[in-house]
Amino acid sequence: MAAIPFDIPHSLGRAEARRRIDAGLPKLAQHIPGGGTVDAEWTGPDALALAIVAMGQKVAVDMAVGEGNVSGTVKVPMMLAMMSGPIAEFVKTSAEKMLAKGA
């Protein structure tokens, strides 16, 4: 399994960043190329675990919402290793859009 870290700086504060991510999560599945599902669970006050299932494979994302950044790791299964870069970029870009839009 490939684990790809990401870090997204923001100036929203922890509560607003979490609110924006939470508001954007329901829309995330619509943007998965080829379709897929997204299960999200807040595992702590500022910790989010995502399970993105596409093409019969599960991509796990652990995310921490901080006062000035959102950081985490995208875990891509070996079957999708060739696409780990684009998958991680999709997750990061999606989080950036959620933070920017204030959904």
Backbone as CSV, one residue per row, in Angstrom:
resi,resn,N_x,N_y,N_z,CA_x,CA_y,CA_z,C_x,C_y,C_z
1,MET,0.847,-1.171,0.000,0.000,0.000,0.000,0.895,1.237,0.000
2,ALA,0.622,2.138,-0.921,1.362,3.397,-0.994,0.686,4.410,-0.075
3,ALA,1.467,5.109,0.731,0.944,6.146,1.622,1.529,7.484,1.190
4,ILE,0.670,8.391,0.779,1.105,9.675,0.240,0.608,10.789,1.164
5,PRO,1.533,11.515,1.773,1.128,12.596,2.676,0.717,13.852,1.904
6,PHE,-0.113,14.669,2.541,-0.471,15.963,1.964,-0.619,16.983,3.089
7,ASP,-0.489,18.246,2.740,-0.631,19.332,3.695,-1.216,20.532,2.944
8,ILE,-2.307,21.058,3.460,-2.986,22.183,2.820,-3.078,23.327,3.826
9,PRO,-2.332,24.381,3.610,-2.434,25.523,4.524,-3.745,26.284,4.304
10,HIS,-4.248,26.887,5.376,-5.440,27.724,5.273,-5.381,28.789,6.370
11,SER,-6.246,29.765,6.273,-6.307,30.818,7.291,-7.710,30.915,7.876
12,LEU,-8.411,29.796,7.893,-9.813,29.780,8.305,-10.023,29.538,9.795
13,GLY,-9.035,28.996,10.453,-9.239,28.515,11.815,-9.778,27.096,11.763
14,ARG,-9.567,26.380,12.839,-9.944,24.963,12.893,-11.440,24.728,12.706
15,ALA,-12.279,25.473,13.420,-13.727,25.237,13.377,-14.307,25.485,11.985
16,GLU,-13.911,26.581,11.334,-14.443,26.889,10.003,-13.922,25.900,8.965
17,ALA,-12.663,25.505,9.075,-12.115,24.512,8.138,-12.873,23.191,8.266
18,ARG,-13.122,22.767,9.491,-13.878,21.526,9.692,-15.295,21.671,9.136
19,ARG,-15.937,22.802,9.376,-17.290,23.007,8.871,-17.335,22.917,7.355
20,ARG,-16.362,23.551,6.696,-16.336,23.533,5.224,-16.073,22.137,4.680
21,ILE,-15.175,21.416,5.309,-14.921,20.037,4.859,-16.159,19.185,5.073
22,ASP,-16.769,19.301,6.237,-17.975,18.536,6.539,-19.086,18.836,5.540
23,ALA,-19.241,20.106,5.177,-20.280,20.502,4.223,-19.991,19.977,2.815
24,GLY,-18.734,19.840,2.463,-18.381,19.386,1.118,-18.358,17.879,0.940
25,LEU,-18.300,17.128,2.026,-18.192,15.671,1.923,-19.324,15.008,1.133
26,PRO,-20.585,15.418,1.315,-21.657,14.755,0.557,-21.499,14.866,-0.964
27,LYS,-20.795,15.897,-1.430,-20.633,16.114,-2.870,-19.423,15.380,-3.451
28,LEU,-18.560,14.859,-2.587,-17.304,14.277,-3.043,-17.503,13.082,-3.975
29,ALA,-18.434,12.201,-3.668,-18.638,10.989,-4.477,-18.994,11.312,-5.927
30,GLN,-19.685,12.432,-6.152,-20.080,12.813,-7.517,-18.884,13.095,-8.411
31,HIS,-17.754,13.408,-7.807,-16.581,13.831,-8.569,-15.539,12.730,-8.743
32,ILE,-15.872,11.515,-8.323,-14.937,10.399,-8.492,-15.047,9.904,-9.926
33,PRO,-13.948,9.958,-10.676,-13.995,9.477,-12.064,-14.455,8.020,-12.118
34,GLY,-15.446,7.743,-12.929,-15.954,6.381,-13.049,-16.948,6.016,-11.963
35,GLY,-17.235,6.933,-11.057,-18.191,6.681,-9.973,-17.537,6.012,-8.788
36,GLY,-18.186,6.090,-7.666,-17.669,5.491,-6.453,-18.485,5.919,-5.254
37,THR,-18.049,5.466,-4.096,-18.721,5.832,-2.855,-17.705,6.414,-1.885
38,VAL,-18.203,7.223,-0.978,-17.355,7.824,0.041,-18.030,7.635,1.397
39,ASP,-17.324,7.022,2.316,-17.782,6.923,3.697,-16.854,7.779,4.531
40,ALA,-17.421,8.673,5.328,-16.630,9.582,6.151,-17.048,9.439,7.602
41,GLU,-16.067,9.459,8.491,-16.345,9.377,9.920,-15.359,10.267,10.668
42,TRP,-15.906,11.183,11.456,-15.058,11.988,12.329,-14.678,11.087,13.493
43,THR,-13.409,10.781,13.618,-12.922,9.850,14.639,-12.444,10.578,15.887
44,GLY,-12.465,11.876,15.837,-12.085,12.736,16.956,-12.584,14.116,16.633
45,PRO,-12.346,15.079,17.515,-12.862,16.419,17.256,-12.345,17.023,15.952
46,ASP,-11.139,16.661,15.559,-10.549,17.243,14.352,-9.894,16.192,13.458
47,ALA,-10.289,14.945,13.616,-9.712,13.850,12.832,-10.800,13.187,11.993
48,LEU,-10.531,13.074,10.700,-11.500,12.515,9.761,-10.901,11.304,9.070
49,ALA,-11.681,10.232,9.009,-11.281,9.034,8.267,-12.238,8.872,7.094
50,LEU,-11.677,8.796,5.890,-12.475,8.594,4.678,-12.161,7.237,4.087
51,ALA,-13.175,6.586,3.564,-12.994,5.371,2.777,-13.635,5.652,1.421
52,ILE,-12.799,5.758,0.403,-13.275,6.026,-0.953,-13.175,4.724,-1.727
53,VAL,-14.300,4.244,-2.218,-14.324,2.982,-2.951,-14.637,3.268,-4.412
54,ALA,-13.713,2.861,-5.286,-13.878,3.043,-6.728,-13.199,1.874,-7.432
55,MET,-13.769,1.439,-8.503,-13.217,0.334,-9.286,-12.944,-0.892,-8.410
56,GLY,-13.797,-1.111,-7.423,-13.657,-2.271,-6.551,-12.496,-2.177,-5.572
57,GLN,-11.879,-1.028,-5.462,-10.735,-0.836,-4.569,-11.056,0.254,-3.552
58,LYS,-10.467,0.115,-2.368,-10.695,1.087,-1.297,-9.448,1.936,-1.082
59,VAL,-9.628,3.235,-1.144,-8.574,4.194,-0.835,-8.928,4.791,0.518
60,ALA,-8.011,4.699,1.474,-8.240,5.231,2.814,-7.533,6.578,2.949
61,VAL,-8.214,7.517,3.578,-7.647,8.842,3.806,-7.819,9.181,5.279
62,ASP,-6.726,9.510,5.931,-6.761,10.011,7.301,-6.411,11.483,7.229
63,MET,-7.251,12.315,7.844,-7.091,13.751,7.723,-7.190,14.392,9.109
64,ALA,-6.337,15.363,9.357,-6.379,16.120,10.614,-6.577,17.596,10.269
65,VAL,-7.575,18.204,10.895,-7.868,19.607,10.659,-7.195,20.419,11.759
66,GLY,-6.272,21.266,11.354,-5.560,22.106,12.299,-5.998,23.557,12.202
67,GLU,-5.492,24.373,13.090,-5.825,25.800,13.124,-5.407,26.508,11.835
68,GLY,-4.289,26.077,11.220,-3.790,26.739,10.018,-3.474,25.806,8.874
69,ASN,-3.843,24.525,9.015,-3.609,23.581,7.915,-4.496,22.352,8.063
70,VAL,-4.659,21.649,6.962,-5.288,20.330,6.944,-4.221,19.400,6.410
71,SER,-3.906,18.377,7.176,-2.868,17.443,6.746,-3.406,16.027,6.841
72,GLY,-2.731,15.135,6.159,-3.167,13.754,6.215,-2.371,12.861,5.304
73,THR,-2.891,11.658,5.152,-2.255,10.635,4.338,-3.303,9.932,3.498
74,VAL,-2.999,9.739,2.226,-3.840,8.966,1.311,-3.176,7.610,1.155
75,LYS,-3.916,6.540,1.480,-3.377,5.187,1.381,-4.022,4.477,0.198
76,VAL,-3.195,4.203,-0.805,-3.664,3.623,-2.061,-3.252,2.150,-2.108
77,PRO,-4.198,1.222,-2.375,-3.848,-0.196,-2.437,-2.927,-0.503,-3.625
78,MET,-2.185,-1.583,-3.509,-1.219,-1.976,-4.539,-1.860,-2.087,-5.923
79,MET,-3.098,-2.530,-5.974,-3.781,-2.703,-7.258,-3.879,-1.375,-8.018
80,LEU,-3.887,-0.270,-7.276,-3.991,1.053,-7.899,-2.693,1.844,-7.794
81,ALA,-1.606,1.181,-7.487,-0.325,1.864,-7.269,0.083,2.736,-8.451
82,MET,-0.199,2.293,-9.655,0.163,3.076,-10.841,-0.561,4.420,-10.863
83,MET,-1.700,4.489,-10.186,-2.496,5.709,-10.195,-2.421,6.450,-8.857
84,SER,-1.466,6.095,-8.009,-1.415,6.687,-6.673,-1.228,8.202,-6.719
85,GLY,-0.419,8.703,-7.630,-0.215,10.152,-7.750,-1.495,10.887,-8.090
86,PRO,-2.185,10.492,-9.175,-3.440,11.167,-9.512,-4.528,11.007,-8.439
87,ILE,-4.561,9.866,-7.768,-5.558,9.661,-6.716,-5.286,10.607,-5.557
88,ALA,-4.039,10.677,-5.123,-3.682,11.581,-4.026,-3.952,13.035,-4.419
89,GLU,-3.663,13.390,-5.656,-3.909,14.755,-6.121,-5.407,15.064,-6.135
90,PHE,-6.238,14.086,-6.508,-7.692,14.257,-6.489,-8.166,14.553,-5.067
91,VAL,-7.664,13.796,-4.097,-8.065,14.005,-2.703,-7.638,15.396,-2.237
92,LYS,-6.394,15.760,-2.511,-5.884,17.058,-2.075,-6.651,18.205,-2.738
93,THR,-6.858,18.117,-4.033,-7.588,19.155,-4.765,-9.023,19.275,-4.257
94,SER,-9.653,18.141,-3.976,-11.024,18.164,-3.462,-11.078,18.874,-2.115
95,ALA,-10.134,18.590,-1.236,-10.089,19.246,0.071,-9.824,20.744,-0.094
96,GLU,-8.936,21.101,-1.010,-8.665,22.534,-1.256,-9.930,23.252,-1.717
97,LYS,-10.706,22.621,-2.582,-11.930,23.233,-3.088,-12.960,23.387,-1.955
98,MET,-13.056,22.389,-1.086,-13.988,22.480,0.042,-13.608,23.648,0.947
99,LEU,-12.335,23.799,1.212,-11.864,24.890,2.071,-12.099,26.252,1.426
100,ALA,-11.907,26.332,0.116,-12.015,27.605,-0.596,-13.474,28.065,-0.754
101,LYS,-14.357,27.125,-1.002,-15.732,27.494,-1.333,-16.584,27.816,-0.115
102,GLY,-16.275,27.215,0.982,-17.123,27.441,2.141,-18.518,26.898,1.942
103,ALA,-18.576,25.757,1.281,-19.817,25.096,0.870,-20.988,25.323,1.774
